[in-house]
């Protein structure tokens, strides 16, 4: 089986041709259209056409609440022109081939469960740290979609019960790269528009910059608290951290350290050590997880449909 694979993000569309060995070729990326659904579909079709005779269909990871059976984006995600649209059927009609859709966070979780850091787990999660926060939940060895396809949408979790309407206190901002950089500017007493990115911040951390280290500590505690809460609810064995900054070992180490500290002062300490402690690990597939998961999703769905 060979498929055209798209990983649609808010800023770029990554693409490749992939086979069952996970070999990828003709890889690349283009800017994500910001205009209309028609422009979006045309961009995908233009990438597909040179490969139409060598692949059996298209599979796609994209943001939003995805009805995987109908191929519809019910809402959510940065690409508002996709909301309430049957994106899968529309692209299938345009390209003349089968099209499979799945949420980006759930694709990453499928990849890690299939061949990655979560292989063999019954209950686990992927936590994707980017410009927002993505996620996927694995319960009883299966991806949890939910009746409205919103399970695992961590971005919408409110972390401030005292100021419910403050959107700055959702996980989308508090536990994302945007939140980490904002915390650094605050700790370093820099203006809100001070230019810095994740790579620069981690260089500061490794160089011993005190403000950067404090910012990372606070950020990792925020993430660890949410992992703890998920573990209380779902008995998670392992949480795989994804996104570009997951390649920084100090991030994984600090999240695990903060999580261990939380266990020592939480109600879990009264369980005489019997309360489960989840393991924090980096995603195996890193930035390719969404494409691998999209391929796996299509492969399974095609088998189930025959």
Secondary structure as UniProt FT lines:
FT   STRAND          2..8
FT   STRAND          12..19
FT   TURN            20..21
FT   STRAND          24..31
FT   HELIX           37..49
FT   TURN            50..54
FT   STRAND          57..62
FT   STRAND          66..67
FT   TURN            68..71
FT   STRAND          72..73
FT   HELIX           80..82
FT   TURN            83..84
FT   HELIX           87..95
FT   STRAND          98..103
FT   HELIX           104..115
FT   TURN            117..120
FT   STRAND          124..129
FT   STRAND          133..139
FT   TURN            140..141
FT   STRAND          142..143
FT   TURN            147..148
FT   TURN            151..152
FT   HELIX           154..156
FT   TURN            161..162
FT   TURN            164..165
FT   HELIX           167..169
FT   HELIX           171..174
FT   HELIX           177..187
FT   TURN            188..189
FT   TURN            192..193
FT   HELIX           198..206
FT   TURN            207..208
FT   HELIX           210..234
FT   STRAND          238..242
FT   HELIX           244..247
FT   HELIX           249..265
FT   HELIX           267..271
FT   TURN            272..273
FT   STRAND          279..282
FT   HELIX           286..288
FT   HELIX           289..305
//
